[in-house]
Amino acid sequence: MKSLIFALTLLLPLGACADEAEDNFVSANLISIFYHEMGHALIDIMRLPVFGQEEDAADMASVLFLENTFSEEDAVSIAYDSALGLYAESQNETDPNETAWGVHGASLQRFYNLVCLFYGANVGTRDDFADDMGLPAARAETCEAEYQLADDSWGPIFDELFDAGPGDSIIYTGSDKGFAQEIISGEVATLNELLALPEDLEVTVEPCGQPNAFYDSSLVRVIICTEFEPYLRKLAP
């Protein structure tokens, strides 16, 4: 995948150090993961119907959050790094049976879905992104329609939340010390400035014993595991 290898060089702009590029990669993937879990939370809190796999719907929500809450420059940067995170994970998947029966799609398929949706949101200006990520032309032709379908599904929900904001319905309860903690608490603060949920949602960063993130419907809580940060640093190109 020649164009994807080229894209790795984009993580190191002129004058940037490797540590800064790694921090950007980790930050982008934490943000993408957080908004994926926010998708699960919204499905539960707002009793949304899901036609198909909920994990796919949450992946779509993550892209919609990216599209609706970040500037174009920041959104593109996060999309590059979070897509490369999925691609890196795909290289570690060695058990095809586990990939087939898992609730998440294969990481490589999630990679292409993210690339396609993000490209489809603005095909007029994101050709370079699609090319750098090696998006096949046959798939690229459907991406604008795929994004429109995702926006038709999630768009009214986002409109309702943004129309109700700002608010204080998303409550960060984790520590404020640490890289991942600063990223997630910052996203919570930003969301509260933009929108309001119909009921309170707790967000925390805490040890879980494994690199994971999940939404606990019994507690109405999004949990980002502290183990995710070192895992992502190992994945960083």
C-alpha positions as CSV (number, residue, x, y, z in Angstrom):
1,M,0.0,0.0,0.0
2,K,2.4,2.6,-1.3
3,S,0.2,5.7,-0.7
4,L,-0.3,4.7,3.0
5,I,3.4,4.4,3.5
6,F,3.7,7.8,2.1
7,A,1.1,9.1,4.5
8,L,3.2,8.0,7.5
9,T,5.6,10.8,6.6
10,L,2.8,13.3,7.1
11,L,3.0,12.6,10.8
12,L,6.3,14.3,10.9
13,P,5.9,17.9,9.5
14,L,9.0,19.9,9.0
15,G,10.5,20.8,12.3
16,A,8.4,18.5,14.4
17,C,10.1,16.0,16.6
18,A,9.2,12.3,16.9
19,D,7.8,12.8,20.4
20,E,5.4,15.4,19.2
21,A,4.3,13.2,16.3
22,E,3.7,10.3,18.7
23,D,1.7,12.6,21.1
24,N,-0.4,13.7,18.1
25,F,-1.0,10.1,17.1
26,V,-2.0,9.0,20.6
27,S,-4.2,12.1,21.1
28,A,-6.1,11.6,17.8
29,N,-6.8,7.9,18.6
30,L,-7.9,8.7,22.1
31,I,-10.3,11.3,20.7
32,S,-11.6,8.9,18.0
33,I,-12.1,6.1,20.6
34,F,-13.8,8.5,23.0
35,Y,-16.3,9.6,20.4
36,H,-16.9,6.0,19.4
37,E,-18.0,5.3,23.0
38,M,-20.0,8.5,23.0
39,G,-21.9,6.9,20.1
40,H,-22.8,3.9,22.3
41,A,-23.8,6.3,25.1
42,L,-26.2,8.2,22.8
43,I,-27.7,5.0,21.5
44,D,-28.5,4.0,25.0
45,I,-29.5,7.3,26.6
46,M,-31.7,8.4,23.7
47,R,-33.1,4.9,23.0
48,L,-32.0,5.1,19.4
49,P,-32.9,2.3,17.0
50,V,-29.9,0.5,15.5
51,F,-30.3,-1.3,12.2
52,G,-27.2,-3.5,11.9
53,Q,-24.2,-3.8,14.2
54,E,-24.1,-1.2,17.0
55,E,-20.3,-1.0,16.6
56,D,-20.7,0.2,13.1
57,A,-23.2,2.8,14.2
58,A,-20.7,4.0,16.9
59,D,-17.9,4.2,14.3
60,M,-20.2,6.4,12.2
61,A,-21.0,8.6,15.2
62,S,-17.2,9.1,15.8
63,V,-16.8,10.5,12.3
64,L,-19.8,12.7,12.7
65,F,-18.4,14.1,16.0
66,L,-15.2,14.8,14.2
67,E,-17.0,16.5,11.4
68,N,-19.2,18.7,13.7
69,T,-16.8,19.7,16.5
70,F,-13.4,20.4,14.9
71,S,-12.0,22.8,12.5
72,E,-11.1,21.4,9.0
73,E,-7.4,21.4,9.8
74,D,-7.8,19.6,13.1
75,A,-10.3,17.2,11.7
76,V,-8.0,16.2,8.9
77,S,-5.1,15.7,11.2
78,I,-7.1,13.6,13.6
79,A,-8.6,11.6,10.7
80,Y,-5.1,10.8,9.4
81,D,-3.8,9.6,12.8
82,S,-6.9,7.7,13.8
83,A,-7.1,5.9,10.5
84,L,-3.4,4.9,10.7
85,G,-4.2,3.6,14.2
86,L,-6.8,1.2,12.8
87,Y,-4.3,0.2,10.0
88,A,-1.6,-0.5,12.6
89,E,-4.1,-2.6,14.6
90,S,-4.9,-4.6,11.5
91,Q,-1.3,-5.6,11.2
92,N,-1.5,-7.3,14.7
93,E,-4.6,-9.3,13.9
94,T,-3.4,-12.9,13.5
95,D,-6.5,-14.9,14.2
96,P,-9.0,-14.8,11.3
97,N,-11.6,-16.6,13.3
98,E,-11.5,-14.1,16.2
99,T,-11.7,-11.3,13.6
100,A,-14.7,-12.9,12.0
101,W,-16.8,-13.6,15.2
102,G,-15.9,-10.4,17.1
103,V,-18.6,-7.7,17.6
104,H,-16.2,-5.2,16.0
105,G,-15.5,-5.4,12.3
106,A,-11.9,-6.3,11.2
107,S,-9.6,-3.3,11.8
108,L,-8.7,-3.1,8.2
109,Q,-12.4,-2.8,7.2
110,R,-12.9,-0.2,9.9
111,F,-9.9,1.7,8.5
112,Y,-11.4,1.8,5.0
113,N,-14.9,2.7,6.5
114,L,-13.4,5.7,8.4
115,V,-11.4,6.9,5.4
116,C,-14.4,6.6,3.1
117,L,-16.8,8.4,5.5
118,F,-14.4,11.2,6.3
119,Y,-13.6,11.6,2.6
120,G,-17.3,11.4,1.7
121,A,-18.1,14.3,4.1
122,N,-16.2,16.7,1.8
123,V,-15.1,15.1,-1.4
124,G,-14.2,18.5,-2.9
125,T,-11.3,19.1,-0.6
126,R,-10.2,15.7,0.7
127,D,-8.8,14.0,-2.4
128,D,-5.3,14.1,-1.0
129,F,-6.5,12.3,2.2
130,A,-8.2,9.6,0.2
131,D,-5.2,9.1,-2.0
132,D,-2.7,9.1,0.9
133,M,-4.8,6.4,2.6
134,G,-4.9,4.3,-0.5
135,L,-8.7,4.4,-0.9
136,P,-9.6,2.4,-4.0
137,A,-11.4,4.3,-6.7
138,A,-14.3,1.8,-6.7
139,R,-15.0,2.5,-3.0
140,A,-14.3,6.3,-3.4
141,E,-17.3,6.5,-5.8
142,T,-19.7,5.5,-3.0
143,C,-18.2,7.6,-0.2
144,E,-20.3,10.7,-0.6
145,A,-23.5,8.7,-0.6
146,E,-22.3,6.7,2.4
147,Y,-21.6,9.8,4.4
148,Q,-25.0,11.3,3.5
149,L,-26.7,8.1,4.8
150,A,-24.7,8.4,8.0
151,D,-25.6,12.0,8.3
152,D,-29.3,11.3,7.6
153,S,-29.2,8.8,10.5
154,W,-27.2,10.7,13.0
155,G,-27.7,14.3,11.8
156,P,-31.1,14.9,13.5
157,I,-29.7,13.5,16.8
158,F,-26.8,15.9,16.6
159,D,-29.1,18.8,15.7
160,E,-31.2,18.1,18.8
161,L,-28.2,17.9,21.1
162,F,-26.5,21.0,19.7
163,D,-29.8,23.0,19.8
164,A,-30.1,22.1,23.5
165,G,-26.6,23.2,24.4
166,P,-24.5,24.4,26.0
167,G,-24.9,22.4,29.2
168,D,-23.2,20.5,31.9
169,S,-24.7,17.0,31.3
170,I,-21.3,15.3,30.6
171,I,-19.5,14.9,33.8
172,Y,-15.8,14.1,33.9
173,T,-14.9,12.2,37.1
174,G,-11.4,10.9,36.4
175,S,-8.0,12.3,37.5
176,D,-6.9,15.5,35.8
177,K,-3.2,14.4,35.8
178,G,-1.8,12.5,32.9
179,F,-1.8,12.7,29.1
180,A,-4.9,10.7,28.4
181,Q,-6.7,12.4,31.2
182,E,-6.0,15.8,29.9
183,I,-7.2,14.8,26.4
184,I,-10.4,13.3,27.5
185,S,-11.3,15.9,30.1
186,G,-10.6,18.6,27.5
187,E,-13.0,16.9,25.0
188,V,-15.7,16.7,27.8
189,A,-15.3,20.4,28.5
190,T,-15.6,21.2,24.8
191,L,-18.7,19.1,24.3
192,N,-20.4,20.8,27.3
193,E,-19.8,24.1,25.6
194,L,-21.5,22.9,22.4
195,L,-24.4,20.5,23.4
196,A,-26.5,19.1,26.2
197,L,-27.7,15.5,26.7
198,P,-31.2,14.6,27.9
199,E,-29.6,13.0,31.0
200,D,-26.3,13.1,32.7
201,L,-23.4,11.0,31.4
202,E,-20.3,10.3,33.4
203,V,-16.9,10.0,31.7
204,T,-13.7,8.7,33.4
205,V,-10.2,7.6,32.7
206,E,-9.2,4.8,35.0
207,P,-7.2,1.5,35.2
208,C,-9.0,-1.5,33.7
209,G,-6.2,-4.1,33.5
210,Q,-6.2,-4.0,29.7
211,P,-6.1,-1.5,26.8
212,N,-9.8,-0.9,26.3
213,A,-12.6,1.6,26.3
214,F,-16.3,0.9,26.8
215,Y,-19.7,2.3,27.7
216,D,-21.3,0.9,30.8
217,S,-25.1,1.2,30.4
218,S,-25.8,0.2,34.0
219,L,-23.7,3.2,35.3
220,V,-24.3,5.5,32.3
221,R,-20.6,5.9,32.1
222,V,-17.9,6.1,29.4
223,I,-14.7,4.5,30.6
224,I,-11.4,5.0,28.9
225,C,-8.8,2.7,30.3
226,T,-5.4,4.2,31.3
227,E,-3.8,1.2,29.6
228,F,-4.8,2.5,26.2
229,E,-2.2,5.2,26.1
230,P,0.9,3.0,26.3
231,Y,-0.8,0.6,23.9
232,L,-1.3,3.4,21.4
233,R,2.3,4.6,21.8
234,K,3.5,1.1,20.8
235,L,1.3,1.3,17.7
236,A,2.5,4.7,16.7
237,P,4.4,4.7,13.4
